[in-house]
Amino acid sequence: MKKRIGVYICHCGGNISDYVDVKKVMHSVENEEGVVLAKTTVFACSDSSQKEMVQDILENKLDGMVVASCSPKLHLHTFRSVAERAGINPYEYIQVNIREQDSWAHSDKPEEATEKAIRLVRSGIRRAAQAKPLTPNEISVTNGVAVIGGGAAGMRAAIELADTGLNVYLIEKEHFLGGRISQWGALFESGERGEELVERLYKEIIKRNNIKIWTGAEVESFSGCVGNFDLGIKIHPRFIKTDKGCEKFEEIIKQCPVEVPDEFNFGLTKRKAIYKNYKKAFPEQPAIDIDNCTKCGICEQTCPEVFDFNQKVEKLNLKIGAVILTTGFSPYEPKEGEYGYKNSDTVLSLQQFRRLMELSNGKLVFNNKEIKNIGFIYCVGSRQKGGDNKYCSRFCCTAAIHTSLLLKEKYKDIKTYHLFRDIRTYGKQELLYRDSCKNGDIYLKFDENQPPEVITEGENTIVRIKDLLTEGEEIEINPDLIVLVTGMVPRNNERLEKIFKVPIGRDRFFNEIHPKLRPVETVIDGVFIAGTSQGPKNLTESILSSLSSSAKTYSLLSGGTLQLEPIVAIVNKNACEWCGKCDEVCIYDAIEKKEAEGKTIAYVNEALCKGCGSCIPVCEQRAIELKGYTNKEIMGMIDGIMEEVNG
Amino acid sequence: MTEKREGEFSPKILVFSTNSISDPGIDLAGLLKMHYPPSAYTVSLPCSSGINPDWIIYAFKKGFDGVFIAADGTDCPYRDDCSELTAKIVQEAQTKAQDIGINPARIKMAAICSVCAEPFVNHMKKFSEALIKMGSIKNESGGKDVSS
């Protein structure tokens, strides 16, 4: 019996219809064999449109459906559910990608994009005409999840995941947990300090037996499939036993004769070869920076039992069902000379300044000079016209204004000047801006084409700005310190990108499948992203995405089984002559030799078949096919593409 | 973008991609608004090691000027030897093509990973240029079967 097919061509707002003539596509395919109805729709994925599809299917007794819209990565399951709700087997639904692989890729050639859409939709119709109903396969999954990155987002995700009963592996590259937030000091709006938050999270983590922490650990390899991955990690030694304590660590650290710039304080201070990022960093034991250690042995003299210089790099293979990447961000480092950065003793980045505040007691002093006037220059490294960072880093306006309020609380006489392009203190963060204005902080607005000029004359630094709030008046300020309000850039994740193969967006952060509909999932099933690894976020937003990815991971693994595509090999008994080649090529032992109807043939064990199709080309009799990708379907698709397009 | 020069045709390319690796890579090219010849059409499969060489020959018979296999390379979620198996398929198809008078260079394979948007676009441009030089499949004895 011939299929009765419904075809829907989506405008996707204008994402498709701005470049592809969707009406023309509809008219070109409405008379194709099997097509009972063809429609265009503004948003195929909208609730109303889905309801209309269900109604159409029932009213017209459809048993096949094609939606030409975005990538199947985004909405295949949405429309499979629509089909299912209307009583069609989900595998008789075909999605045609005319957005990522057509309207967007060929936005420069609308006519050709329209022709391509017609051919692609026709190809989808031919496939739908041949599609057979299928039932999904179930596989069991590993009850384990790795969280890569032990900052606030990663730590919070670990706790949430552990509470669902999953085994959690928290993997941190540094020897201490906490990430960027531990560098920050007081946070808006609770006033709690980053260190305190890290301590709270850490104490929750160690209460849970099903969280295993590895610090100083790097990911080396990643393989397998959703539900059952292998993750190879390499753990660098700390050279201090983590199961032993010593009350004299502080003293030992003081005794170490080696001094190197302290990265945790952005080079503002020095640290020893045996070090902690800060006094209460976790895990509690310090670590030894072996590259800078002179092995003088002084540290070993006190508490010798906690030192172990024989510790070696350890390699482990973890079995996990899913992974969450919470690798965080790096602060934008201004170029040398950018607003006097590195050329002047009076210029710091916001992140450096926050460390300076943390390290200051009583007076705010930098380079032996007491700081009484501070000029904040906003949007440094964000919203760049010519540079790579076109995006707004979203947290920095609030961070700078919050910093200014904290300064006023701590140092009564301090004056702050805010040289901004636009103030983006969205939501309740706006209250900070109000308080800052009430405090008498001075705001001066500059045009992006006329940024402020920083002029250094000896120890004196002058900032010149054409202030748009006073109709372009030239104003000079003479601050003791200039703070560049620097935004977020992606971490240098090149190695991880290669290992996990997670797409990178135009902003160079990890890219989710869809910013609104699937905001923490990636195109790699079972690999989730959260926190600032996917773009600038404030802490609240980071934690939101971290919890969201935890929930997605839980829903993926909680059932103990996963429904996998029922794409398995199928043998044509009449054509099979048992040569054994399919058995030889199959690495999953899914092919068995069987006697049936008086002859020896190949039999596919569907529980073992992974549906790769490697057995297809090796069969000289062409007696083996893949369900969902049969000769009829593939050749039908080729026919659909190649037939002439009229008009 | 490969500009079509006067008198030149736009070679039709059939791209076999893979659902979890190379197809997302091709999607990413679109997402990043990178342009490549619109006469490239993708058919996505679970794994490139499952391509039937007969499909490649069938595509030529139907008028495709070139077939490009966007293989998973070392990223294949199914098997380590995916590249070798896919290369064998390409070889078999090339032999079959040559036997019926089709230039085997019309079949090309490259590893395209899930973030390989730019390599894919470059492959499409270069392959399209190469196919323009080879001319239409209709001019080859074993090419498009007009009677069918």
HADDOCK unambig.tbl for C-alpha pairs under 7 A between the chains (distance, minus, plus):
assign (segid A and resid 100 and name CA) (segid B and resid 27 and name CA) 4.92 0.50 0.50
assign (segid A and resid 100 and name CA) (segid B and resid 30 and name CA) 4.41 0.50 0.50
assign (segid A and resid 100 and name CA) (segid B and resid 31 and name CA) 5.72 0.50 0.50
assign (segid A and resid 101 and name CA) (segid B and resid 26 and name CA) 6.95 0.50 0.50
assign (segid A and resid 101 and name CA) (segid B and resid 27 and name CA) 5.80 0.50 0.50
assign (segid A and resid 101 and name CA) (segid B and resid 30 and name CA) 5.69 0.50 0.50
assign (segid A and resid 104 and name CA) (segid B and resid 30 and name CA) 4.97 0.50 0.50
assign (segid A and resid 104 and name CA) (segid B and resid 31 and name CA) 6.53 0.50 0.50
assign (segid A and resid 104 and name CA) (segid B and resid 33 and name CA) 5.50 0.50 0.50
assign (segid A and resid 105 and name CA) (segid B and resid 29 and name CA) 6.70 0.50 0.50
assign (segid A and resid 105 and name CA) (segid B and resid 30 and name CA) 4.13 0.50 0.50
assign (segid A and resid 105 and name CA) (segid B and resid 33 and name CA) 5.30 0.50 0.50
assign (segid A and resid 105 and name CA) (segid B and resid 34 and name CA) 5.78 0.50 0.50
assign (segid A and resid 105 and name CA) (segid B and resid 35 and name CA) 5.06 0.50 0.50
assign (segid A and resid 105 and name CA) (segid B and resid 36 and name CA) 6.85 0.50 0.50
assign (segid A and resid 106 and name CA) (segid B and resid 35 and name CA) 5.77 0.50 0.50
assign (segid A and resid 106 and name CA) (segid B and resid 38 and name CA) 6.21 0.50 0.50
assign (segid A and resid 112 and name CA) (segid B and resid 38 and name CA) 6.30 0.50 0.50
assign (segid A and resid 113 and name CA) (segid B and resid 38 and name CA) 6.38 0.50 0.50
assign (segid A and resid 116 and name CA) (segid B and resid 38 and name CA) 6.74 0.50 0.50
assign (segid A and resid 116 and name CA) (segid B and resid 39 and name CA) 7.00 0.50 0.50
assign (segid A and resid 224 and name CA) (segid B and resid 77 and name CA) 5.85 0.50 0.50
assign (segid A and resid 225 and name CA) (segid B and resid 77 and name CA) 6.19 0.50 0.50
assign (segid A and resid 501 and name CA) (segid B and resid 114 and name CA) 6.07 0.50 0.50
assign (segid A and resid 501 and name CA) (segid B and resid 115 and name CA) 6.48 0.50 0.50
assign (segid A and resid 502 and name CA) (segid B and resid 115 and name CA) 6.89 0.50 0.50
assign (segid A and resid 503 and name CA) (segid B and resid 114 and name CA) 6.58 0.50 0.50
assign (segid A and resid 503 and name CA) (segid B and resid 115 and name CA) 4.98 0.50 0.50
assign (segid A and resid 506 and name CA) (segid B and resid 32 and name CA) 6.84 0.50 0.50
assign (segid A and resid 523 and name CA) (segid B and resid 24 and name CA) 6.69 0.50 0.50
assign (segid A and resid 524 and name CA) (segid B and resid 20 and name CA) 6.72 0.50 0.50
assign (segid A and resid 612 and name CA) (segid B and resid 46 and name CA) 5.75 0.50 0.50
assign (segid A and resid 612 and name CA) (segid B and resid 47 and name CA) 5.24 0.50 0.50
assign (segid A and resid 612 and name CA) (segid B and resid 50 and name CA) 6.10 0.50 0.50
assign (segid A and resid 612 and name CA) (segid B and resid 78 and name CA) 6.33 0.50 0.50
assign (segid A and resid 613 and name CA) (segid B and resid 47 and name CA) 6.82 0.50 0.50
assign (segid A and resid 613 and name CA) (segid B and resid 49 and name CA) 6.49 0.50 0.50
assign (segid A and resid 613 and name CA) (segid B and resid 50 and name CA) 3.95 0.50 0.50
assign (segid A and resid 614 and name CA) (segid B and resid 49 and name CA) 4.86 0.50 0.50
assign (segid A and resid 614 and name CA) (segid B and resid 50 and name CA) 4.42 0.50 0.50
assign (segid A and resid 615 and name CA) (segid B and resid 50 and name CA) 6.84 0.50 0.50
assign (segid A and resid 616 and name CA) (segid B and resid 50 and name CA) 5.68 0.50 0.50
assign (segid A and resid 616 and name CA) (segid B and resid 52 and name CA) 6.18 0.50 0.50
assign (segid A and resid 617 and name CA) (segid B and resid 50 and name CA) 6.29 0.50 0.50
assign (segid A and resid 617 and name CA) (segid B and resid 51 and name CA) 6.29 0.50 0.50
assign (segid A and resid 617 and name CA) (segid B and resid 52 and name CA) 4.82 0.50 0.50
assign (segid A and resid 617 and name CA) (segid B and resid 53 and name CA) 6.56 0.50 0.50
assign (segid A and resid 617 and name CA) (segid B and resid 89 and name CA) 6.81 0.50 0.50
assign (segid A and resid 635 and name CA) (segid B and resid 55 and name CA) 6.78 0.50 0.50
assign (segid A and resid 638 and name CA) (segid B and resid 59 and name CA) 6.38 0.50 0.50
assign (segid A and resid 639 and name CA) (segid B and resid 62 and name CA) 6.97 0.50 0.50
assign (segid A and resid 642 and name CA) (segid B and resid 62 and name CA) 6.45 0.50 0.50
assign (segid A and resid 642 and name CA) (segid B and resid 63 and name CA) 6.78 0.50 0.50
